[in-house]
Amino acid sequence: MEKIPICIVGCGGMGHRHLLAYKVLQDTGIANLDLVALCDVRPESAALCAGEMQRVLGRTPMVFHDLDEVLAHPDIAAVDVVTDGSTHHEIAVPALKAGKHALVEKPL
């Protein structure tokens, strides 16, 4: 099964919960998503989540602090938007315009 490389955008509390959900999906053996990157405008939040990913998934993600860099990266096909609801459209719309898939929590 082809896996879709995805980046969590937003490394706060919900970003950490999504990271744990990717672990559960990975453990099923049927997941078609591959968490490869994290993005947060706050470097300390991204670093904390990256450490958690290393611990939980056993690999180090690419870390970004700028959405434009994520959207320009050829090895990222999708974003998982878990920022504050008021910013979902500011991330999802550019992602879609860049040809990326977007997984967005409510509300958009």
N, C-alpha and C positions, 0 to 999 in steps of 0.2 A: 504494500500500500504506500502510495506517495504521501509524504508528510509535508504539511504546510509550515514553513518557518515563520514564527510569530514573535512579536515584541510586545511585552506589557508596557503600556504607557500610563504611568502613575504608580509610584512605588510606596504609597501610603498603606494604610491598613487593608484596604480592599485589594490593592496590588499583591500584598502578601497572601491574602486568602486565595486569590486566583493562582498564584504560584503553587500553593498547596493543592489546588484542584488539578493543575497540570500534572502533578506527581500522581494523583489518584488515576487520572486518565492514562498516564504512562504505564502504570502498574496493570491496567486492564489488558494491555497488549493489542488493543484495537484502536488506539488514538491516532488520528490523522494530523494532529498538531504537534509541532516541535518547538518548544520554547527556546529561542536562541538569543534573545536580547531583552534588555530592560531600558526604559527611558524615564527620567524624571528631571525636572528643572532644578531640583535640590540635590546636589551631589551627595550629601550625607544620606538621603533617603535611597538613592540609587545604589550606593555602596552597601547599605544595610541589606537591601533586598538581594543584591548580588551575592553577598555572603550566605544568605539564607538559601539561595538557589544552589550554591556550591554544596552546602550541607545536605539539602533535601534531594537534589537531582544528581549530585556528583559531578557537575561540570560548571565551568565558569562562563557566564554569558557575555556577550558584547554589551557595553554600557554606554548609553547616550544621555546627553543633557539638552539636546536640541532636536525637536521633531523633524526639522528639515533634513537633518543627517540620517535619521531613521528612514524617512520616505525616499531618500536618494540611494539608500543601500540596496544593491541588487540581490543580496541574500536574504532579505526580509520581504515576505509576500503578504503579511497581514499584521494588523495591530489589534491589540486587546485594550480598549480604552476604559480605564478605571480611575479616571481623575474625578474631581468634583463635577457634579451634574451640569453646572453652569458652563463648563468648558468642553463638554462632549462634542458639540458641533464644531468647535475650533480645531479639533483634532480629526474627527471622523471625515468631515468634508474635504480637507486637504488630502487625507489618506486616500479617499475614493478617487479624487481627481488625479492622484499620482499613480492610480492603477492598483492600489493595495486593497486587500479585503479588510473590512472593519467589523470587529465584534464590539458592540457598544451596549453597556448597561443602560437600563432606563434611568432617567429620561434622556431623550436626545434633544 
